[in-house]
Each structure stands twice: as C-alpha cells, then as structure tokens.
Amino acid sequence: MIPGGVRLLLVILLFAARASYAECSITIDVHVVDKMTHQPMPGAFIVVNNNEFGETDDSGHLLLKQVCEDSIIHVTADGYQAQHHKVENLSRTLEIELDHIEGDIFEIVGEAITPERMTSEFILGEEALRLHRGKPLADILETAPGVTKLSAGTGFGKPMVRGAYGRRLPMFVDGVPHRNQNWGLDHAPEIDPSQSNNIAVVRSNAGVEFGAGAMGAISLSSLLIPVEPATKMAFYSSLSSNGGGNLAVQIAKRESKVPIGWALWASGGVLGDNHTPDYRLTNTASNNLGVGGILAYRFQKSEIRLSYSHYRAKLGVCNCLRLDSPITAETTPANPQGRSLSFEIKRPHQNASHDKLSTKYESKMGAATLRSIYAFQFNHRREFDTVRKITIPQFDFQLDTHDWITQVQHDPIHISNHLHVTGLFGLDFMVQRQRYNGLTLVPDYNALSTSLYLSERLVGHHGALEAGVRVTTTSRDAMIEDRDFDRMVRDEQFETDDCSKPLPMQNGSPAEQTTCSRKFQLLSSHLGGRWQVNESVTLKGNLAYTQRAPDVDELYLNGTSPSFPVLALGEPFLKSEKSASFTLGATFRNRHITLEASAFANRVDDYVGLYPVLKPNGDPVFDVLIRGTFPRFATRSTDATLIGGEFNGQWRLPNQLDLTLSGSVVRGTSTIGFLPFVPPPRGRVTIDKTFHFDSVIDTLRLNVGINGVLSQTRTNNQIDLLPPPQGYVTLDSSVSATRQLSKRTLLMSISGSNLTNTKYRDYTSLLRYFADNQGWQLFLRVGLI
C-alpha cells in the first residue's frame, strides 16, 4: 500500500505533466501578410523560441505544431521589420502583418502587387517572356492557354481570349488603357512587349476593373526599378531563318544618394517576307521600333512618376489579299514559284505609330492611399493602297486621347483576427478625338466618357469574397460628310432628321458635315470568391455583368481597306451589348503536380458583329467599285452565347523532367447560327528536360512541344465565304542554355516552329481565304541579364 504522502506527490506530478503537455501541444496556423497591401507573403521565415519551423508557403501560411504556451514566435523577411508574438490563450490562428523597413523600400507607382483576382487569369512572367523575345505581342500571348491570335494579311495580329477581341478585350500598359483604332481584323496593338517583364491575361468579364464592356483583358506591367540602390541591365537579340531579327535593351536603376529611380528601354526589329511550306507570301515584310523611359521621385510618403513611350511599325500587307476572282478552299497566290526572300515593303502597307506620355502620383494619406494618373496618347495609323502616281496614304487616322484616373484605396479594416475588408473607390475620365482623312471609311468623332467604380473584398482565413460595381456614361459625336450622309439616307441607314446639321460657318457658307450623336449609360458589376479547401486545392468562382457601347465604326462604317477586302457598312441604331458571365475554376498544387482548370458561360445580348449580306437565294452580295470587286458586309446585332474552358497541368517528374498539358475550347452560338471567328478546340503537350553542368555552360534545357488544332465544325455557311479549314498538328522545339559570368548571366537558345513544315490554314485568320500559314522557322536568341 502506497503511503498517503507518496500518493499526494504522484497526483501533483501527474497534474504538472498534464499541464506541461497541454502547454506544449498547441497547433497554430500562422498567416503572414504585407501590412500595406495585405497581400500574402511567401518565404517569410518563422522561428519559435530557438526552433526553426521553416518558411511560409505561396499563400503566406505555415502550420506550427506542438508549440508551448508563452512561446515567442519570431517572423522575418527581407526588407521588412521583424515581428515577435507571444503565444497566449491557446490561440489556434494568428495573422502577422510585416511592415517595410523605413527607407528600405522604393515603391514605384503601378508596381505594387495586384491582389489575386477572383476570376480566371494566366500570368506570363519574365522567364516565359524571355523565351519569346523578338516575337510580336499577339504571338507571345498565344502561348497562354485560352488565347489565340486573330490575324489578317500582315505579320502582326491581335489577341483573342475566349472568343473576345478588339474593344471587348482592352489592353493596359502600366495601368493605363491602350487607346488605338482597335477595330477590324488588321489593327494590331501598337505595343512594344520589351517594355514589360510581366503580362496578365484575364479570362473573364472584367468591366469593373478594366472598363465597361471588358469581356477579358490584357495587362502589361512596366519595367521594375530596383528596390535597393543598384543597376539592372538586360540585352536580348534574335535572328530568324525567315530573315531579319530583333534587338532589345533594358536598363533600370535606383540611385543611392537621391531618392530617384529610373528605367529605359529600346527595341527594334526587321523581318522578311513570310513563307508557307510551298511558296513565299510577297509583301509581308515588317519593321518596328520602340523606345521609352520612366523617371520616379519619392518624397516622404509620396511618389511622382513621369513616363514616355514611342512605338512605330511598318507592316506589309500580303499581295494575296485580293478578290479578283472567286475564292475556293484551294486558292493560293498567283505564280508562287521562284520568289526569293525580300525585306522590301511595297503597297499595300500600313504605317502605325503610338506615343504615350503619362504622369502618376501616389501618396499615403492616413488610412488610405491616393493614386492619380494623367495620360496623353496619340495614335497615328496610315494605310497605303495599291494606286498609281499617288504618294499620300489612302487612309489616315489620327486619334488623340486624354485619360484621368483617380483611385483611393483604403487600408485593411480588421473585423477580427482573421477577417478584414480592403477595397478602393475610383473615378475615370476620358476625352478622345479622331480626325480622319482619305477615302470614305469612317467619320471624324469626339468622345467623352466618365466612370465611377467601387470594389470591396472581404478576406477570411481560408478564402475571400469580392464585390464591385462601375457606372459609366459615354457620349460620341460623329461628324459625317454630307455626301456620305445623303448616300446613307438613300440606303435607308438613316432618316433625314436622325442627325443634326450644324450652324453655318463664320463666312456664311453652309456647313459640309452632319453631326450624329449617341449617348449610353453603362453598368458593370461582379461578385467573386476564392476558397482555400486545403493546402493543395483552391476554388474560384465569379459572376460578372458588363455593358459595352457600340463604337463609331460599328455605327457608321462605310468603305473598304487594303487589309480587309470587303465593303463594310455600319448600323447607326445599335444598342449597347449586355454580357453576363459565370466562371468557375480550380487549382491543385503539391510538390510534383500543378493543375489549373476553369470553365465559363457567357450570355451576350445585342452582340455586335460584321456579317456578309446575302441575296434571297443565299449567295453573297458583291459590289463593283473603282478599286475592285468586294463582298458586302453589314454590322448587325444578335443574341449570342459563349461557353467553354481551358486547362493547364504540369507534372514534375524525377531527374528535372517536366510534362505539361494545356488546352482550350470555346463554343459560340447566336440567333443567326454559330458565331464566326470563334477559335476551334486546341491543345498542347510539352516535355522539358533540364541538365546541370559545371563546365562551359551551367544549365541546358530541352523543350519539345506538339500543338494540335481541330477543325471548326460549328460554322454557319450562310455567314462565311468558305468552309472552315482542316485541323492540323505542328511540332516545335527549343534548346536553351545559361552561363553565369562574373556579374551577369548569359542566355542562349535556338528554337523552331512548325518543324515538320505542315501545310495548314488557321480558322481565325483572314489569310485562310487566300493562302497557307507560315512554314518552318528557326530563331536564334542571345541574351545578357
């Protein structure tokens, strides 16, 4: 029998042991965020007492197990003040905000991390862009799942996302909307991709963030200026087997003695005529030049930034784009044999230039941050048709735009330890003027637009909810020449009293223009959410609605152009488009596998399109003009539905071997049948193998990709001039190597596209009516970073 005193001692020891066990059995889910932006901070290092627990994951989380009560949690990250927290009250969750070290951060307006969007998006980072330096922007974007290229008879095209392009797919550069003649198949964006090291492709309705009517968006960041005093330089060059090449230089610096940062870039390229597997496409050579710079000055809690960019391109238009005779599926350029490589650009061709000057101001004001942007853009596009004894352009567009963007973003408002609200309020104001000279096509116009928008996000421990709304007022005044207005009245496009005649000019002579005005009230809204199911699975959902006002060309288009060989007519009484979409996405990540998949459905009422005019028997109507014979196309609206999705998966196998699968599908229907120019289903399989050496090179990477595109079977023969082309499979491959020098890294690569020289035609290319697509091509690239 145990004595009473011993029994008492054992009871005391048992309670002490239980208490000790309880005090050291705490599990805490730590979430580390940036105090200013409240964005997750991956890579933050956590130590409890003297025990190292590791770094936070991509979402800023780290699970701490068997932590004792009263322990001290130490959190550190480069450029941030260390934080220390005492474990109290058996807390199971802990959010830690890290603040920047005073004077150690030099933030540039527009370079703050964008909060994770509550919709489908794909990021092309610096490494991905580096692999495609020297290519046009649309060709680079085409490497992202869900993105295809819409092209005409030039070497440059425009991107298409989930069937949306042109005004439905706005493009932003450094936070400023790119303003250009963004209509037709041939008006490629005048953007130099070398001015950016990060491109976000937004694949859903985004009217609240990017403006009314946005059924997606492309956002290019600016070059980053170093955080600490340093100089960053990069040089890239490429040569093409098709002839010509590209050079690009980037330099960014933060000064050490004054709070100034700056960046400069320049690029230029020349390419010869494209060639198909069997023949060359004459007059498809091109050249381009881009330059720009940024100057930023920081004082106290404010910063001001000035930037300028200039881009110009001369693009030959394929001589094959002619309707001198009926076209068939086998139509090819006449006399294709014996054509040699040429860099000469003859008529028809395009000269396009774009200048942008912007100032940005950002200031921390108490519990909010004020951002204000003013940008002036001048877009000049000239198109030269094949005519005799005339040197001036037949089409001359001059577009100048003033944008004022003001945003107030409030600091996170904490509701609880793991629940806070963040958001912003914005006001956008735009004034635009176009002046046109040349053959009858589009009128001069003045445009005015004002937008008010609000977006708020509720962030919790395992997810977030976001809601936003934008209200836009847009007005446009088109000045139509009297002779064109009278013809449109005769063609019953107008009634005489639909537009107003301006007062006589000061000399008493009558005015020679009629002003047609339209005004639209537009609404955009969205409700999105993200849920972190577990450490590997994330779900996203987004409901969005947006309206788009028809543009001046859709209302009053009247004519033809060299790269779009049809007679196109507008519809003056179009209503605004109304687009309602739903997107659902899922992401799975672990050490070896990354899978991303998304699906969408988009209903668009009063969807505006350009369709051929047909005779009662179903044959297309052709008009015989002085410049040739052209099929007649007219703008009209229908109700449309777009559904589809995309996926991207990467499997990291042993021995530095990666397998990537990606693909996309879009289905488009309308009240008049299947929508034209909806890309067919496509997929890609890529195998990457990386080798590491300790000799002449450091790393060697081999890449082999197989691209497959199906035939577009969902077409309407009554609104297309030809049946869709057959599907095709192409092969591409690349070999890249790196070598670490004393202070720089040398990059070298050789890549090839369509290495099997497959003969094919793209459904989303106007060229398919006249010629085949590009044959095999090689690129040699050298870079120094």
Secondary structure, DSSP 8 states (H G I E B T S, - for coil): ---HHHHHHHHHHHHHHHHHHHHT-EEEEEEEEETTT--B-TT-EEEETTEEEEE--TTSEEEEEEE-TT-EEEEE-TTB--EEEE--TT-SEEEEEE-B-TTS----TT-S-----SS-EEEE-HHHHHTTTTS-HHHHHTTSTTEEEEE-SSS-EEEEETTB-GGGS-EEETTEE--S---SSS------GGG-S-EEEE-S--HHHH-TT-SSEEEE------SSSEEEEEEEEEEETTSEEEEEEEEEEE-SSSSEEEEEEEEEEEE---B-SS-B-TT--EEEEEEEEEEEEEETTEEEEEEEEEEEEEEE--TT---SS---TT---SS-TT--------SSEEEEEEEEEEEEEEEEETTEEEEEEEEEEEEEEEEE-S-SS--S-SEEEEEEEEEEEEEEEEEEEEEETTEEEEEEEEEEEEEEEEEEEESSS--EEEEEEEEEEEEEEEE-SSEEEEEEEEEEEEEEEEEEEHHHHHHHHHTTS--GGGSB-----TTS---SEEEEEEEEEEEEEEEEEEEE-SSSEEEEEEEEEEEE---HHHHH-EEEETTEEEEEE--TT---EEEEEEEEEEEEE-SSEEEEEEEEEEEEEEEEEEEE-B-TTS-B-EEEETTEEEEEEEEEEEEEEEEEEEEEEEEEETTTEEEEEEEEEEEEEETTEE-TT----EEEEEEEEEEE-SSS-SEEEEEEEEEEE-------GGG-SS-----EEEEEEEEEEEEE-SS-EEEEEEEEESTT------TTBGGGGT------EEEEEEEE-
